[in-house]
Amino acid sequence: MLIKPFIFGPIETNCYLAACDKTLDAVIIDPDIRTGEEKEKFFGEINRQHMKLKYIVNTHHHIDHTGGNAMLKQATGAEILIHELDAPVLYEQWKWILKTNETRKPPPCPVCGNDSLFTDILEEQRQANLRCRDCSFIFEVIPSPPADRLLHQDDVINVGRIEFKVIHTPGHSPGGICLYVEKEHAIFTGDTLFSLSVGRSDT
């Protein structure tokens, strides 16, 4: 298995490109690809390795893990996969942002560190932006197309000769998942696990 890690997006999301070294079929896990530079890095790797992107897998629905869904699907035709419990949020993430703001305080700004984030809801456009009052930080909520395939516990995603087993790990989101590749002794955990920590419990 070929694995290429990337750090993409305004809050530095870990994104993984994984491919079968025999067929070069590939999957992208948690893409938050937004800028021209990020697109150039990603497609440069795809083209250099002659990979064929088959799937876009979101380990959960949060906006920093799905920001590249629409662009990648349009550019490659790859299918979007996510757990069935998180799938309803994909297309209307601004509603989730609005609901979240009612139940918990926003985190500190990732740029200046101040408790000054607020959400600009554009209900008529079905969009939202996360902004900071004290600096120039803006995080656009990019709507995702709906999922092409809904995932469940113990499902298997076949990418060439690689089998990714779905492990349902709710907590950070209702439909959070990990992807386990037994033959490679590898697991992709999304925000279920952090370095020396775990993902906070969200709605």
Residue pairs with C-beta under 8 A, 6 or more apart in sequence:
1 18
1 19
1 20
1 21
1 162
1 181
1 184
1 186
2 18
2 19
2 20
2 21
2 49
3 16
3 17
3 18
3 186
4 16
4 17
4 18
4 45
5 14
5 15
5 16
5 17
6 14
6 15
6 16
6 17
6 38
6 41
6 42
7 13
7 14
7 15
8 15
8 31
8 32
8 33
8 34
8 38
8 42
8 68
9 15
9 32
9 33
9 34
9 38
9 64
9 67
10 34
10 64
10 110
10 137
10 138
10 139
11 64
11 110
11 139
12 110
13 30
13 32
13 64
13 65
14 30
15 28
15 29
15 30
15 31
15 32
15 33
15 68
16 28
16 29
16 30
16 188
17 26
17 27
17 28
17 29
17 42
17 45
17 46
17 51
18 26
18 27
18 29
18 159
18 162
18 188
19 25
19 26
19 27
19 49
19 51
19 159
19 160
20 26
20 159
20 160
20 161
20 162
22 160
22 161
23 52
23 160
23 161
24 49
24 50
24 51
24 52
24 160
25 51
25 52
25 54
25 159
25 160
26 46
26 51
26 52
26 53
26 54
26 159
27 53
27 54
27 55
27 56
27 57
27 157
27 159
27 164
28 42
28 53
28 55
28 56
28 57
28 68
28 72
28 78
29 57
29 58
29 59
29 179
29 188
29 190
30 57
30 58
30 59
30 65
30 66
30 190
31 42
31 56
31 65
31 66
31 67
31 68
31 69
31 72
32 64
32 65
32 66
32 67
32 68
33 39
33 42
33 67
33 68
33 71
33 72
34 67
34 68
34 140
34 142
39 71
43 75
45 51
46 53
53 72
53 76
53 78
54 78
54 79
54 159
55 78
55 79
55 80
55 81
55 157
55 159
56 68
56 69
56 72
56 73
56 78
56 79
56 80
56 81
57 81
57 82
57 157
57 164
57 179
58 65
58 66
58 69
58 80
58 81
58 82
58 86
58 90
58 144
59 65
59 176
59 177
59 178
59 179
59 188
59 189
59 190
59 191
59 192
60 82
60 83
60 86
60 172
60 173
60 175
60 176
60 177
60 190
60 191
61 82
61 86
61 87
61 89
61 90
61 93
61 96
61 173
61 175
62 172
62 173
62 191
62 202
63 93
63 97
63 139
63 141
63 142
64 139
65 190
65 191
66 90
66 93
66 142
66 144
67 140
67 142
69 80
69 90
69 142
69 144
69 145
70 142
70 143
70 144
70 145
72 78
73 79
73 80
73 145
79 148
79 149
80 90
80 144
80 145
80 146
80 147
80 148
80 149
81 147
81 148
81 149
81 150
81 151
81 157
82 90
82 147
82 150
82 151
82 175
83 150
83 151
83 152
83 166
83 168
83 174
83 175
83 176
83 177
84 150
84 151
84 152
84 175
85 170
85 173
85 174
85 175
86 173
86 174
86 175
86 176
87 146
87 147
87 150
87 175
89 95
89 96
90 143
90 144
90 145
90 146
90 147
91 143
91 144
91 145
91 146
92 126
92 143
93 128
93 141
93 143
93 144
94 121
94 122
94 123
94 126
94 127
94 128
94 141
94 143
96 203
97 119
97 121
97 128
97 130
97 141
98 119
98 121
98 128
99 203
100 202
100 203
101 119
103 203
105 115
106 115
106 117
106 118
106 119
106 130
107 117
108 114
108 115
108 117
109 115
109 116
109 117
109 132
109 134
109 135
109 137
110 137
111 132
111 135
111 136
111 137
112 132
112 134
112 135
112 137
114 132
114 133
114 134
114 135
116 132
116 133
116 134
116 135
117 130
117 131
117 132
117 133
117 137
118 130
118 131
118 132
118 133
119 128
119 129
119 130
119 131
120 128
120 129
120 130
120 131
121 128
122 128
122 129
126 143
127 140
127 141
127 143
128 141
129 138
129 139
129 140
129 141
130 137
130 138
130 139
130 141
131 137
131 138
131 139
132 138
151 157
151 166
151 175
151 177
152 166
152 168
153 166
153 167
153 168
154 165
154 166
154 167
155 165
155 166
156 163
156 164
156 165
156 166
157 163
157 164
157 166
157 179
158 164
162 181
162 183
162 184
163 181
163 182
163 183
164 179
164 180
164 181
164 188
165 179
165 180
165 181
165 182
166 177
166 178
166 179
167 177
167 178
167 179
167 180
167 187
168 175
168 176
168 177
169 176
169 177
169 178
169 189
169 192
170 176
171 192
171 198
171 199
171 201
172 190
172 191
172 192
172 198
172 199
172 200
172 201
172 202
173 202
173 203
174 203
176 190
176 191
176 192
176 199
177 190
178 187
178 188
178 189
178 190
178 192
179 187
179 188
180 186
180 187
181 187
190 199
191 199
192 198
192 199
193 199
